[in-house]
Amino acid sequence: MEHQPTSFSPSVPLSSSSPKPGQSNFRRISRTEDSSPFPIPGLAADILHMRVKEGSKIRNLLRFATARMQGEGRDSKGASLRQVVFSGSGRGVTKTITCVEILKRKMGGLHQVSKLYYKTVNEVWESPQQGAPGITMERTVPAICILLSKDPLDPQEPGYQPPQTLSPSAEDTERRRGLLRTAQSPSSQQTAKRLCLDDYSVCPP
Amino acid sequence: MMEPRNPGMSTVPQTAAAHTDSSTPAVEMDPVEYTLRKRLPRKLPKRRNDVYVNMKTDFRAQLARCQKLLEGGGHREICVHGLGLAINRAINIALQLQASSQGALQLAANTSTVELVDDLEPEDPDEAGEPMTRTRNNSAIHIKVFYPDPQ
């Protein structure tokens, strides 16, 4: 109970007269995050690591990650990646999970391990008064780290999730949608083509 | 009342079907104004040791409830669930529980997608437009907080 969700533990002693940091007259100079190692054991150092921030666009993250996972850059590296790590903290946690969920649905057959941890962020605040000491403080924010892998992972690891098998209802709707599309598209394409041809036959002369 | 409504109802789906074959159904919303009403998430199974975290209840109250379950309630494990914005709070609660147990508790987090249903109700009942529903997805987290078995 001693530390609250975002605990403020100033490492520089505060004089009693100075206002509390976080007020508007204090300015944040720098914000550094600790580069903690992956909380998931046994990961390669050169693994693809997607750092999801609050303002990251999901489509950008996923475009990059799926391209690497599906091996579109085959000529440079030789093979597509087998594993990817997504991590995010604070308000980026929800986005991280959403990214992972979408990627799992898109690719299928991915094993997952999720880990929760506190991330410490060091902030340096500057006081507006000249001569007054600045403040460095350590904040802890909740964070999540998710490993997705095409290869099987240890099922005994806490936070492991096996690949999701498509539920029959979802599969059915997908198939029905596919059928509908295949049933509709040829005719529409043909009409489109015919229209084009007609246009061409009319226009050139 | 029925006469002016019927032609409208028959034209709207036709025009929508004509040019939104493969595009998103959002285009259908244009002609009539709707009020969007969010339904509550589908009721989930609830055991004695399940805690569904929300953003309305005080954080400390929810944390205290979990602690009570683990310490006083005699449960070896509890499940903390969070949906959408409440994911953060669920994680926070789980991490706080772990920190206050001096490492005795372990966490196992699972993520999932929850399908939510929105109701679209026509703003003006005289205009053409029938109540519709739309589904969307939201992310959820399920954290098992447990004392590992002594082995």
Interface residues (C-beta under 8 A of the other chain):
Chain A: M1 H3 P5 G90 R91 V93 T94 I97 T98 V100 E101 R105 Q112 S114 K115 L116 Y117 Y118 P142 I144 I146 P158 G159 Y160 Q161 R181 Q184 S188
Chain B: D21 S22 F59 G84 L85 I87 N88 I91 N92 A94 L95 Q96 A99 S100 Q106 L107 A108 A109 N110 T111 S112 T113 N137 S139 A140 I141 I143 K144
